[in-house]
Amino acid sequence: MTIKLLCIGKTDNRELKQLIEVYKNRLQFYNKFEIEIIPDLKKTKNLDENQQKEKEGELILGKVQNSDYLVILDENGKEFSSEKFSAYIQKRLNSGLKQLIFVIGGPYGFSEAVYQRSDAKVALSQMTFSHQMVRLFFTEQLYRAFTILKNEPYHHR
């Protein structure tokens, strides 16, 4: 199974990019993991929030196949401890999926079409983080999940 993190917009911060790359590279040891960036929309001055969400939603859904399991990272999603998140990942691994996609939306969230297509919603925290920080936190937590599954010492209980 491939696990993919789909994101709207690039990360400008060099230090964040480096840290994300560290965890992305570590994850390759456990599972195929990709990060795909959907470029920011151009000419958004004349778009209201809903129009921008709709356009971003079309781009997101254009990257998703019918057979993919789509999880949106959403502040109203289910929260997990690191141990429970690792069990969640294991359940997805055992299900025979070809691709598990986690998606970070744009600045205004997700369109209704993305909500309708999603198979699950996961919240990393009740706190609000920048979209760039969420990429790092998610990638680190996914790495942590695999180390928990392998009973490795990265995650100290």
Backbone as CSV, one residue per row, in Angstrom:
resi,resn,N_x,N_y,N_z,CA_x,CA_y,CA_z,C_x,C_y,C_z
1,MET,0.838,-1.180,0.000,0.000,0.000,0.000,0.883,1.244,0.000
2,THR,0.455,2.222,-0.733,1.108,3.529,-0.719,0.324,4.442,0.205
3,ILE,1.043,5.183,1.029,0.435,6.233,1.828,0.881,7.546,1.220
4,LYS,-0.090,8.407,0.967,0.224,9.690,0.335,-0.333,10.820,1.186
5,LEU,0.454,11.881,1.299,-0.011,13.118,1.912,-0.190,14.113,0.778
6,LEU,-1.416,14.548,0.586,-1.765,15.488,-0.478,-1.988,16.849,0.171
7,CYS,-1.304,17.875,-0.352,-1.344,19.206,0.265,-1.597,20.276,-0.787
8,ILE,-2.285,21.331,-0.356,-2.473,22.503,-1.206,-1.356,23.496,-0.891
9,GLY,-0.610,23.896,-1.895,0.415,24.924,-1.728,1.734,24.388,-1.213
10,LYS,2.803,25.050,-1.632,4.140,24.601,-1.234,4.518,25.170,0.139
11,THR,5.545,24.561,0.709,6.108,25.033,1.975,7.292,25.926,1.650
12,ASP,7.226,27.174,2.068,8.300,28.119,1.781,9.445,28.050,2.789
13,ASN,9.142,27.651,4.003,10.131,27.661,5.070,11.144,26.527,4.873
14,ARG,12.401,26.897,4.679,13.461,25.932,4.391,13.654,24.926,5.526
15,GLU,13.608,25.412,6.767,13.809,24.522,7.911,12.687,23.493,8.019
16,LEU,11.455,23.928,7.802,10.332,22.987,7.829,10.469,21.948,6.723
17,LYS,10.841,22.393,5.540,11.036,21.460,4.420,12.055,20.390,4.777
18,GLN,13.155,20.820,5.411,14.208,19.870,5.792,13.707,18.855,6.808
19,LEU,12.963,19.324,7.797,12.435,18.401,8.809,11.407,17.440,8.216
20,ILE,10.562,17.937,7.348,9.582,17.070,6.679,10.319,15.999,5.885
21,GLU,11.381,16.399,5.199,12.175,15.454,4.403,12.806,14.384,5.288
22,VAL,13.261,14.768,6.476,13.859,13.796,7.409,12.858,12.676,7.692
23,TYR,11.638,13.040,8.071,10.644,12.023,8.406,10.151,11.283,7.175
24,LYS,10.040,11.976,6.060,9.646,11.314,4.814,10.665,10.224,4.464
25,ASN,11.940,10.540,4.578,12.983,9.559,4.277,12.980,8.404,5.268
26,ARG,12.748,8.690,6.538,12.681,7.627,7.540,11.506,6.686,7.262
27,LEU,10.398,7.256,6.820,9.203,6.453,6.553,9.426,5.438,5.436
28,GLN,10.294,5.739,4.494,10.527,4.845,3.361,10.995,3.463,3.822
29,PHE,11.602,3.404,4.998,12.064,2.133,5.545,10.881,1.214,5.878
30,TYR,9.743,1.802,6.215,8.584,1.041,6.669,7.520,0.833,5.604
31,ASN,7.317,1.834,4.784,6.200,1.798,3.847,6.448,2.826,2.746
32,LYS,5.853,2.589,1.590,5.947,3.586,0.529,5.145,4.818,0.951
33,PHE,5.811,5.974,0.958,5.181,7.219,1.387,5.551,8.319,0.416
34,GLU,4.534,9.076,0.000,4.736,10.180,-0.940,4.056,11.432,-0.402
35,ILE,4.620,12.554,-0.747,3.967,13.829,-0.501,3.746,14.469,-1.863
36,GLU,2.506,14.819,-2.152,2.186,15.468,-3.422,1.621,16.849,-3.129
37,ILE,2.189,17.834,-3.777,1.779,19.227,-3.590,0.910,19.659,-4.768
38,ILE,-0.257,20.169,-4.465,-1.104,20.796,-5.470,-0.798,22.286,-5.400
39,PRO,-0.354,22.897,-6.495,0.010,24.320,-6.443,-1.139,25.200,-5.968
40,ASP,-0.773,26.276,-5.264,-1.763,27.261,-4.849,-2.517,27.763,-6.066
41,LEU,-3.780,28.107,-5.861,-4.570,28.706,-6.935,-3.996,30.070,-7.301
42,LYS,-4.061,30.387,-8.559,-3.644,31.708,-9.040,-4.872,32.602,-9.149
43,LYS,-4.667,33.878,-9.056,-5.724,34.878,-9.253,-6.941,34.610,-8.356
44,THR,-6.712,34.583,-7.054,-7.811,34.312,-6.118,-8.474,35.587,-5.589
45,LYS,-7.985,36.753,-6.008,-8.556,38.015,-5.518,-10.050,38.126,-5.778
46,ASN,-10.486,37.609,-6.909,-11.901,37.726,-7.284,-12.746,36.532,-6.830
47,LEU,-12.139,35.631,-6.040,-12.868,34.459,-5.563,-13.207,34.626,-4.086
48,ASP,-14.440,34.284,-3.721,-14.751,34.268,-2.293,-14.266,32.932,-1.709
49,GLU,-14.407,32.764,-0.394,-13.905,31.557,0.269,-14.503,30.288,-0.322
50,ASN,-15.810,30.283,-0.547,-16.458,29.086,-1.086,-15.977,28.750,-2.493
51,GLN,-15.799,29.772,-3.322,-15.309,29.530,-4.681,-13.892,28.960,-4.639
52,GLN,-13.067,29.484,-3.733,-11.705,28.974,-3.617,-11.718,27.521,-3.127
53,LYS,-12.576,27.217,-2.141,-12.689,25.832,-1.654,-13.158,24.905,-2.770
54,GLU,-14.097,25.368,-3.578,-14.610,24.545,-4.682,-13.504,24.226,-5.688
55,LYS,-12.742,25.248,-6.067,-11.664,25.038,-7.040,-10.576,24.120,-6.469
56,GLU,-10.203,24.337,-5.210,-9.222,23.459,-4.574,-9.771,22.038,-4.459
57,GLY,-11.067,21.934,-4.143,-11.703,20.620,-4.044,-11.646,19.853,-5.349
58,GLU,-11.860,20.539,-6.456,-11.768,19.897,-7.775,-10.359,19.366,-8.005
59,LEU,-9.345,20.157,-7.611,-7.959,19.722,-7.780,-7.648,18.516,-6.895
60,ILE,-8.139,18.552,-5.661,-7.924,17.420,-4.749,-8.574,16.166,-5.310
61,LEU,-9.839,16.261,-5.660,-10.562,15.081,-6.136,-10.009,14.560,-7.456
62,GLY,-9.371,15.421,-8.223,-8.724,14.986,-9.450,-7.519,14.088,-9.204
63,LYS,-7.030,14.075,-7.978,-5.861,13.245,-7.613,-6.275,11.943,-6.932
64,VAL,-7.578,11.745,-6.736,-8.076,10.606,-5.969,-8.803,9.627,-6.886
65,GLN,-8.456,8.352,-6.760,-9.134,7.300,-7.521,-10.289,6.744,-6.687
66,ASN,-11.223,6.080,-7.335,-12.361,5.487,-6.627,-11.931,4.488,-5.564
67,SER,-10.846,3.777,-5.824,-10.388,2.736,-4.898,-9.560,3.277,-3.733
68,ASP,-9.198,4.559,-3.767,-8.382,5.142,-2.692,-9.219,5.361,-1.433
69,TYR,-8.572,5.226,-0.298,-9.197,5.557,0.983,-8.738,6.959,1.319
70,LEU,-9.681,7.886,1.401,-9.365,9.303,1.553,-9.665,9.773,2.977
71,VAL,-8.632,10.265,3.645,-8.759,10.785,5.005,-8.417,12.264,4.969
72,ILE,-9.368,13.094,5.388,-9.077,14.521,5.426,-8.621,14.893,6.833
73,LEU,-7.586,15.713,6.890,-7.098,16.221,8.164,-7.911,17.468,8.457
74,ASP,-8.779,17.359,9.450,-9.799,18.361,9.699,-9.940,18.562,11.207
75,GLU,-10.062,19.803,11.622,-10.145,20.102,13.050,-11.341,19.440,13.728
76,ASN,-12.351,19.055,12.971,-13.524,18.381,13.532,-13.458,16.867,13.398
77,GLY,-12.294,16.366,13.002,-12.134,14.927,12.842,-11.891,14.211,14.157
78,LYS,-11.732,12.917,14.051,-11.470,12.074,15.219,-10.034,12.298,15.685
79,GLU,-9.869,12.452,16.977,-8.538,12.607,17.556,-8.052,11.257,18.077
80,PHE,-6.751,11.039,17.962,-6.125,9.799,18.396,-4.934,10.102,19.288
81,SER,-4.640,9.203,20.200,-3.317,9.191,20.822,-2.373,8.606,19.770
82,SER,-1.090,8.712,19.994,-0.140,8.140,19.028,-0.322,6.630,18.911
83,GLU,-0.581,5.970,20.030,-0.784,4.511,20.003,-2.037,4.142,19.213
84,LYS,-3.107,4.895,19.433,-4.364,4.606,18.714,-4.219,4.926,17.227
85,PHE,-3.451,5.966,16.906,-3.222,6.282,15.501,-2.435,5.158,14.831
86,SER,-1.468,4.581,15.536,-0.713,3.464,14.956,-1.637,2.271,14.703
87,ALA,-2.588,2.019,15.609,-3.553,0.936,15.398,-4.449,1.248,14.195
88,TYR,-4.811,2.518,14.040,-5.607,2.959,12.891,-4.847,2.684,11.584
89,ILE,-3.574,3.020,11.578,-2.746,2.768,10.386,-2.650,1.268,10.127
90,GLN,-2.448,0.477,11.169,-2.351,-0.981,10.999,-3.639,-1.543,10.403
91,LYS,-4.766,-1.051,10.870,-6.050,-1.517,10.333,-6.152,-1.209,8.843
92,ARG,-5.712,-0.022,8.437,-5.728,0.335,7.016,-4.758,-0.558,6.227
93,LEU,-3.589,-0.836,6.795,-2.616,-1.705,6.128,-3.194,-3.106,5.919
94,ASN,-3.919,-3.586,6.911,-4.493,-4.932,6.849,-5.685,-5.032,5.907
95,SER,-6.250,-3.904,5.526,-7.483,-3.918,4.739,-7.266,-4.206,3.254
96,GLY,-6.023,-4.229,2.814,-5.750,-4.525,1.410,-5.887,-3.336,0.473
97,LEU,-5.903,-2.148,1.028,-5.987,-0.950,0.191,-4.760,-0.821,-0.701
98,LYS,-4.977,-0.257,-1.862,-3.846,0.068,-2.735,-3.222,1.397,-2.318
99,GLN,-4.087,2.363,-1.975,-3.575,3.688,-1.626,-4.421,4.322,-0.520
100,LEU,-3.723,4.834,0.473,-4.321,5.576,1.575,-3.855,7.017,1.435
101,ILE,-4.793,7.929,1.260,-4.447,9.338,1.050,-4.937,10.164,2.229
102,PHE,-4.017,10.926,2.805,-4.356,11.932,3.801,-4.239,13.271,3.087
103,VAL,-5.168,14.180,3.344,-5.134,15.451,2.626,-5.255,16.631,3.595
104,ILE,-4.409,17.616,3.333,-4.440,18.894,4.043,-5.010,19.902,3.050
105,GLY,-6.116,20.514,3.427,-6.782,21.445,2.529,-6.100,22.799,2.477
106,GLY,-6.743,23.710,1.786,-6.243,25.065,1.662,-6.611,25.894,2.881
107,PRO,-6.392,27.202,2.805,-6.584,28.072,3.968,-8.023,28.138,4.483
108,TYR,-9.005,27.810,3.644,-10.404,27.891,4.061,-11.027,26.526,4.302
109,GLY,-10.215,25.478,4.256,-10.749,24.143,4.505,-11.125,23.434,3.213
110,PHE,-12.122,22.562,3.327,-12.495,21.686,2.222,-13.854,22.043,1.643
111,SER,-14.015,21.737,0.369,-15.320,21.902,-0.275,-16.253,20.794,0.201
112,GLU,-17.527,21.005,-0.007,-18.509,19.982,0.361,-18.264,18.690,-0.415
113,ALA,-17.818,18.812,-1.656,-17.545,17.619,-2.470,-16.422,16.773,-1.859
114,VAL,-15.414,17.412,-1.298,-14.313,16.664,-0.660,-14.838,15.990,0.604
115,TYR,-15.644,16.712,1.388,-16.237,16.089,2.577,-17.067,14.867,2.197
116,GLN,-17.839,14.985,1.124,-18.694,13.879,0.683,-17.863,12.676,0.227
117,ARG,-16.744,12.927,-0.430,-15.906,11.838,-0.945,-15.052,11.192,0.141
118,SER,-14.759,11.920,1.196,-13.831,11.411,2.216,-14.402,10.165,2.893
119,ASP,-13.485,9.289,3.269,-13.844,8.077,3.992,-13.721,8.278,5.499
120,ALA,-12.932,9.266,5.905,-12.717,9.528,7.330,-12.171,10.939,7.504
121,LYS,-12.341,11.452,8.738,-11.770,12.740,9.124,-10.932,12.509,10.369
122,VAL,-9.707,13.037,10.349,-8.797,12.915,11.490,-8.333,14.309,11.875
123,ALA,-8.329,14.577,13.181,-7.798,15.840,13.711,-6.471,15.550,14.398
124,LEU,-5.473,16.356,14.107,-4.196,16.212,14.797,-4.254,16.843,16.180
125,SER,-5.116,17.842,16.335,-5.230,18.556,17.599,-6.456,19.455,17.527
126,GLN,-6.908,19.913,18.677,-7.953,20.923,18.682,-7.350,22.308,18.457
127,MET,-6.050,22.408,18.580,-5.365,23.674,18.312,-5.289,23.904,16.807
128,THR,-5.102,25.143,16.420,-4.942,25.491,15.012,-3.455,25.669,14.721
129,PHE,-3.000,25.028,13.640,-1.609,25.141,13.202,-1.579,25.632,11.762
130,SER,-0.461,26.201,11.365,-0.304,26.563,9.959,-0.289,25.282,9.124
131,HIS,-0.684,25.399,7.883,-0.722,24.221,7.014,0.670,23.626,6.832
132,GLN,1.695,24.468,6.862,3.053,23.971,6.737,3.453,23.173,7.975
133,MET,3.057,23.647,9.148,3.366,22.918,10.381,2.620,21.589,10.425
134,VAL,1.384,21.581,9.951,0.604,20.341,9.945,1.325,19.276,9.129
135,ARG,1.952,19.654,8.034,2.705,18.683,7.218,3.788,18.008,8.038
136,LEU,4.519,18.823,8.794,5.577,18.267,9.642,4.981,17.387,10.736
137,PHE,3.974,17.891,11.441,3.388,17.125,12.542,2.810,15.799,12.043
138,PHE,2.117,15.842,10.915,1.526,14.609,10.385,2.615,13.616,10.005
139,THR,3.632,14.083,9.297,4.688,13.185,8.829,5.416,12.551,10.017
140,GLU,5.658,13.357,11.040,6.303,12.814,12.243,5.398,11.800,12.931
141,GLN,4.107,12.086,13.037,3.186,11.155,13.697,3.024,9.859,12.900
142,LEU,3.072,9.945,11.588,3.018,8.729,10.772,4.276,7.899,10.999
143,TYR,5.421,8.554,11.035,6.665,7.845,11.349,6.571,7.201,12.735
144,ARG,6.087,7.963,13.701,5.934,7.443,15.065,5.007,6.220,15.068
145,ALA,3.934,6.273,14.287,2.996,5.146,14.219,3.704,3.875,13.763
146,PHE,4.540,3.995,12.752,5.256,2.811,12.275,6.271,2.310,13.286
147,THR,6.930,3.213,14.009,7.884,2.749,15.033,7.141,2.065,16.183
148,ILE,5.941,2.526,16.495,5.129,1.860,17.522,4.747,0.461,17.036
149,LEU,4.324,0.362,15.783,3.936,-0.943,15.233,5.100,-1.924,15.219
150,LYS,6.297,-1.406,15.030,7.498,-2.259,14.995,8.129,-2.408,16.379
151,ASN,7.477,-1.824,17.380,7.962,-1.904,18.765,9.380,-1.347,18.901
152,GLU,9.659,-0.273,18.214,10.979,0.359,18.254,10.995,1.455,19.316
153,PRO,12.167,1.821,19.795,12.249,2.737,20.941,11.989,4.214,20.650
154,TYR,11.716,4.597,19.423,11.479,6.014,19.118,10.375,6.575,19.996
155,HIS,9.304,5.805,20.156,8.165,6.243,20.978,8.329,5.615,22.359
156,HIS,8.634,6.445,23.342,8.790,5.943,24.707,7.442,5.973,25.402
157,ARG,7.026,4.845,25.854,5.719,4.723,26.516,5.811,5.121,27.963
